[in-house]
């Protein structure tokens, strides 16, 4: 048995901020004791980590990543190996990625494919949601089996006709199944049928630059789809989790539903909190770096997202990490914005960007941990193994220096992508030591982890329902 003792830090969870020493045995947290107490002073360990002046926080849980996702004739540029290593660098110790069912294929076949991509390659722990592209009698039955084996959330798309799209009838059927088996339906809420009309019209009128990607994917079409998804979930008697909420009007739909007492939840992402249509309009095709769906919105929307995070109308910040290199990948859409692969890198930056929001006074320290660690773990059935520091929890712990200064750059990041969406941004705060299930994987700018340390996590059903 190995024992690690983390001494002298401020332990921050979603619930508490306490000066405590943390004792780890093998892969688990076994005890916390008040700093300086006779109990803490009596502890001995093989490894003692001095966290004086630092925060001791749970490892981040990023509940929305797409490593190696096939999209638009290419693949997201981070593999499970490079993407989870970058996650570790940024203080994230669990990812929940999306296995994809292709049309005409079973859920099982898609899940097996994603297991094969990830197994033996991950630096930190990982789990899967299931993208359901083909709702039919067989895949509905398979949903029950997947919930039983720990894949307890299913993503459907109101966007991308002909690829991932499901019509309202299929969505309703999947939601009804989720209501019965405990599976949580996650929704990409944009009216893809209407958007495709606007895309065609924009291209025909010669509006081909990246910024038109944002213009055709209208805020109202996100709000409309969000409203429709909520009503379908209500009819099905099912809970609903809306992914990557970006428009103020969509937040309003969620707030209204929650005021009515529904189990309706929303996630936003750092790109919507820190970037805007100004980035999409950058000249020389640079705007392509910021093409993702839902799209970046005008700056004015950011205030509504921050407010939603404070009032708990939004509960989770995930990255939707889906990187494509500018050279050779984003460039596929030169002269036609609809051919730009959709997605941004971010798995390494999330914890730090949200800490900057603490520094800036947007959210409290405990809310930072809640939206980045605890709630994603609860939402997707990983709590309290993940998302907190408590006796019995996995020892996924970050020693975080709140005073460290850093400048974000592609030159120094660890994601396998040739640009940073936050190039040049100054941030206060940085993960100094990152521990995954009791093993130090990053320490003082050195990577000590290995591919294959990360273990697949089965999940309970949603632990966040009211
Ligand atoms: Zn996504």
Boltz pocket constraint, residues with backbone or C-beta under 6 A from the ligand:
constraints:
  - pocket:
      binder: B
      contacts: [[A, 64], [A, 66], [A, 293], [A, 320]]
      max_distance: 6.0
